[in-house]
Amino acid sequence: MSAVPEPASFEALDACHQQILVHLDMLAALAKHIEAVGVDANAQQQAGAIEAFFSGTSRQHHAEEEKTVFPPLLASGNAELTAAVRTLQQDHGWIEENWIELAPQLSAIASGNNWLDTAEFQHCLEVYLELCRGHIALEETLVYPESKARWAKTVANRVTRAPRLTLRLFKTRGHTQS
């Protein structure tokens, strides 16, 4: 018998998407602030918070999706769904690659370093913003609704099967109904 992965906590995953979107907006605002004002105390604080979030919470979020959301959908046999999940998995790799370029720049800003090439920073940021926003849109319009529906169906099947299994076990153990 194969192990069934634990159901995803969609409340937590959805909440994390909202946090990611907020931090993406903060990142866009930071770029505008740096372009207008330069690296000041406000930019340092914002850069540190953004870097910490995307280096921690966002990466954990992707790991959770890979562990709980994607496997049942990949096993579904639905070609469109499988292709969407494969795209999301590829996105995770690209997001990570872009983060590896962007994170040191944010760390430098947070440390007050002013060596930043603003054109390079802006380019990295735009790629990261577009990739993350498109990724979330695909998850929320196709993959999450499908995954939620499949988990709901699994739970409903367990509930309707449970009384029959209990009755069958009851009968096989020599008990009779009155």
N, C-alpha and C positions, 0 to 999 in steps of 0.2 A: 504494500500500500504506500503510495507516495505521500510525502508530507505536504499539506496544504499551507501556503504562507498565511500569516496573520493578515486580517483585513487592514487596509490602509486607514489611517485616521484622517479622513477627508476634512474634518473641521480644522485639524492642525495644518494639513497641507494647504487648504484654502487660505487660512490665516497667514501662513508663511508667504503665499503668493502676494497677499496684500502688503506684507512687510517688504517684500522684494520690490514691489512697484513703488512704494514710498521711498525706499533707499535709491532706486534708480532715478526718481525725481530729485532727490537730494544730490545725487551725483551730477545730474545735468545742471542743477542750480550752482553747485560748487564750481563747475567749469566756467560758467558765466561770471561768477564772483571773482575767480582768479583772473579772468580776462580783463575785468573792469578794475579790480582793486589790487590784485596780486595776492601773494601768500601772506595773510595776516593771521591773527590769533583765531578768528572765526573760521577761516579756511583750514587751519591746522586741526581744530576741534572736529569739524565736519569730516575732514579726510580720515581722521583716526576712527571715527564712528562708522563710516562707510566701509573702510578697509576691514575692520573687525567683523562687521556683519557679513560681508560677502566671503571672507575667509573662513568663517565659522558656520553660522546659521544657514546660509545659502548652500554651502557645500553639503552640509548634513541633510538638507532638504532633498538635494539631488540623489544622495545615497539612499534615502528612504524611498524615493520613487523607484529607483532601480531595484530595490529589494521587495517592495510590496505592491506597487501599482503595475509595473511593466510585465513581470513574468506571466500572470494569468492572461493578459491581453496578447502576449506573444504566442501563447499556447492555444489561443482561441480558434485558429484556423481561418480567421477573417483576414483576407489579403490587404484590404484598405487599412484596417486597424494595425496589423503587423507593420505595414510600411510607415504609418504615423509614429508608432513606438520606436521603430528603428531610426527615424528622423530625429526624434527626441533624444535618443541615446547618443546620436552623433552630435546633436546640439550640446549635450552635456560635455562632450569632449572639447568642442569649440569654445564653449563658455569658459571652461577651465583654461584652455590655451590663451584666450584673451585676458582672462583674469591674471594669469602669470605675467603678462606684460603690464597690466594696469596696476596691480597691487603694489609693486615697488614705487611707482610714481606717487600713489596715495600715501604710502609710508613716508616718502621723502617730504611730501607736503605737510603731513602730520608732524614731522620732526622739524619743520621750519626751513627746510632746504629750499633754496630758490633757484636751483639748477634746471628746473623743469623746462622742457621744450614744449611750449603751450600748443603748438601745431600738432606735435606727436601725441600729446596728452588728449587733445580734442579728437583726433582721429581714433585713438584707442577707445575713448569713451563712446563715441558715436557707434562704432562697431559693436561694443559691448551692450549698449542700450538697445540697439535694434535687434540683436540676437536674443537677448533676454526677453524683451517684450513680445517678439514673435513666438518664442518658445512657450511662454505662458499662455498666449492666445490659443495655440494649438492644443495645449493641455486642457484648457478650460472649455473649449468649444467641442472637442471630440473625445479626447482620451479620458479625462476625469468623468464626464457624464456616462460614458460607456462602462468605465470601471465601477462607478457607483451603482449602476443598474445591474451589473453582473454580481456584485457583492450582495445587493438586496435580494436578487434571485436566489443566490446560494443560501442566504439566511432563511428566506421563505421556504425553500426546499427542506432545509434542516428542521424547521418548525413543523411542517406538514408530515415529514417522515418520522419524527420523534414518537408520536403516539403509536404509530404502526409498529415501530421497532420495539417499543416498550411492551406492547401487547404480545408480539411474537416472542420476546424473551420471557414474558410471564407464562405463556403457554408452554414453551419448551422446558421450563423448569418444573412442570407437573402441576401447575396451578390451574384451576378451572374457574371459569366465570360463573357467577351466580345470577 
